[in-house]
Each structure stands twice: as C-alpha cells, then as structure tokens.
C-alpha cells in the first residue's frame, strides 16, 4: 500500500490493524480521528508527518503475522467472527472490570474522585454495548447475511433500505461508545501505570485499557470493514 498524506486514518488501520497501536503511541484515537487524513491529524496534534509516515511504512514493509486480513473475509465470515470471538471477549471482560472498579472505588474513591466518574461512565458503556451486541446478533446481522453472495439475488429493495437504516443507526451508536471510551481514557490519564500509584488503580487501568482495545476492535470491524461491504453490494 502506497501512503498518501491525504489518506484517511481509518483506511490505514483497515489496511493493517497494526497501525492502530502505532497511532496510539502518538495519542491518536483511530476511531474518533478516523475520518481525517494523516496530514490533518499530524497538523492538529503538532506531529512531524514525515516521521509518522515513515513508521507506518516500516510496519507495512514487514509481514503481518499478528492480525488477519479481514478485508478479504466474506460478510458471513465477519459476522460469525464478530459474534463468536469479539462479543465473547467483551462479555468475558465486563465483569472483571466491573468488579475491580467497585473494589477500587470503595478503597480509593474518596482520594481519587475521578474513579467514581469512571465507574458511572463504564456502567453506561456496558449497558450500551450489551444491548448493541444482543441486537446485532439477533436482528441486524441476520439481515446482513442476506447481502452475502449466496442470498443476494433474492434481496428486495425494502430489505436494502432497512439494512442501510440499521447501519446509519448503529454508526450513530458507535460514536456514542467512542466518546465514552475517550472520556474514560482521559479520566484514567491514558491508563498510565506508575509504581507510585496504588496497585488497585494500576490493575484497574490495565483492565480498562484491555477492554478498550477489545471494544475498539469490535467497532472498527463493524464500521470500517463490515458496513462498507454491505454498502458495496
């Protein structure tokens, strides 16, 4: 892939998900900045664009053994993977984060009031994402399957309209989740772990960052790979 300065961030990450980790080191959230070009983001954040461009090229010039090329997957493969792998990972981690949040707020909430705000935000995002996963599994994804090559010849205009309305709605929901993640990240100082902090807080930051990465992957797969496949049909 040839890198252009006007290339959108989301397209770079879609091409190679390893770029997401690189952007994070520069404090660039690839979801919230996804619609902007590499040049625009670098200018906004006062980052030397040539330096970041070269680091992206270094990644692209090495073999990717870390992530699948989801762009090559069919709609059925993507929806199946999202439900079985991404949903399962998030569902498994929600109770771990919730338990550690309750424990940490109980012990350190008075001296670290931001933790109580994090708890409220996490409850909000937990509710949002659980509802979202349930709806996509039971309602939205079954409609998407009709867009696969197997069923595409039988699809109606009414079904196409409904599916695209679902995409618009879920994209709006994604933006809300992205903002909640950003708010939590900000309150937790980008999950910076320091030996002078209490162990409970450092461990909470570790769990929250891990949860954030899983949720970002889910939102990325849907918004930047699955949904464009639907629209291209």
WOZISUL-V531195 format. One record per residue. N is the residue number from 1. RES is the residue in one letter. SS is DSSP state (h for helix, s for strand, l for the rest). OMEGA is omega in whole degrees, 0 to 359 (NA if undefined). Layout:
n,res,ss,omega
N,RES,SS,OMEGA
N,RES,SS,OMEGA
//
This chain:
n,res,ss,omega
1,X,l,177
2,X,l,183
3,X,l,174
4,X,l,182
5,X,l,179
6,X,l,178
7,X,l,180
8,X,s,181
9,X,h,183
10,X,h,179
11,X,h,177
12,X,h,181
13,X,h,178
14,X,h,179
15,X,h,180
16,X,l,186
17,X,l,177
18,X,h,180
19,X,h,179
20,X,h,180
21,X,h,177
22,X,h,180
23,X,h,180
24,X,h,179
25,X,h,176
26,X,l,180
27,X,l,177
28,X,l,176
29,X,l,189
30,X,l,177
31,X,l,183
32,X,l,179
33,X,l,189
34,X,l,182
35,X,l,180
36,X,l,179
37,X,s,178
38,X,h,181
39,X,h,181
40,X,h,180
41,X,h,180
42,X,h,179
43,X,h,181
44,X,h,184
45,X,h,179
46,X,l,179
47,X,l,177
48,X,l,187
49,X,h,180
50,X,h,180
51,X,h,180
52,X,h,179
53,X,h,180
54,X,h,179
55,X,h,176
56,X,h,179
57,X,h,178
58,X,h,179
59,X,h,184
60,X,h,181
61,X,l,176
62,X,l,182
63,X,l,181
64,X,l,176
65,X,l,187
66,X,l,184
67,X,l,175
68,X,l,172
69,X,l,185
70,X,h,179
71,X,h,182
72,X,h,184
73,X,l,176
74,X,l,178
75,X,h,180
76,X,h,179
77,X,h,181
78,X,h,181
79,X,h,179
80,X,h,179
81,X,h,181
82,X,h,182
83,X,h,187
84,X,h,185
85,X,h,185
86,X,h,178
87,X,h,182
88,X,h,180
89,X,h,181
90,X,h,180
91,X,h,180
92,X,h,186
93,X,h,181
94,X,h,181
95,X,h,178
96,X,h,179
97,X,h,182
98,X,h,180
99,X,h,181
100,X,h,177
101,X,h,180
102,X,h,180
103,X,h,183
104,X,h,179
105,X,h,181
106,X,h,184
107,X,h,190
108,X,h,185
109,X,l,181
110,X,l,181
111,X,l,178
112,X,l,185
113,X,l,179
114,X,h,179
115,X,h,178
116,X,h,176
117,X,h,177
118,X,h,179
119,X,h,179
120,X,h,180
121,X,h,180
122,X,h,177
123,X,h,179
124,X,h,183
125,X,h,177
126,X,h,179
127,X,h,181
128,X,h,187
129,X,h,177
130,X,h,177
131,X,h,181
132,X,h,181
133,X,h,179
134,X,h,181
135,X,h,181
136,X,h,181
137,X,h,188
138,X,h,188
139,X,h,190
140,X,h,183
141,X,h,176
142,X,h,175
143,X,h,180
144,X,h,181
145,X,h,179
146,X,l,178
147,X,l,181
148,X,l,181
149,X,l,183
150,X,l,187
151,X,l,191
152,X,h,184
153,X,h,183
154,X,h,187
155,X,l,182
156,X,l,178
157,X,h,179
158,X,h,179
159,X,h,178
160,X,h,180
161,X,h,180
162,X,h,181
163,X,h,180
164,X,h,174
165,X,h,177
166,X,h,179
167,X,h,178
168,X,h,181
169,X,h,182
170,X,h,176
171,X,h,176
172,X,h,178
173,X,h,178
174,X,h,180
175,X,h,178
176,X,h,180
177,X,h,178
178,X,h,180
179,X,h,177
180,X,h,177
181,X,h,179
182,X,h,180
183,X,h,179
184,X,h,179
185,X,h,181
186,X,h,181
187,X,h,180
188,X,l,176
189,X,h,181
190,X,h,177
191,X,h,179
192,X,l,181
193,X,l,182
194,X,l,183
195,X,l,179
196,X,l,177
197,X,l,175
198,X,l,181
199,X,h,182
200,X,h,180
201,X,h,178
202,X,h,180
203,X,h,176
204,X,h,179
205,X,h,179
206,X,h,180
207,X,h,181
208,X,h,179
209,X,h,178
210,X,h,177
211,X,h,179
212,X,h,181
213,X,h,178
214,X,h,181
215,X,h,177
216,X,h,178
217,X,h,179
218,X,h,181
219,X,h,178
220,X,h,181
221,X,h,181
222,X,h,188
223,X,h,190
224,X,h,181
225,X,h,183
226,X,h,184
227,X,h,176
228,X,h,176
229,X,h,179
230,X,h,182
231,X,h,182
232,X,l,181
233,X,l,NA
//
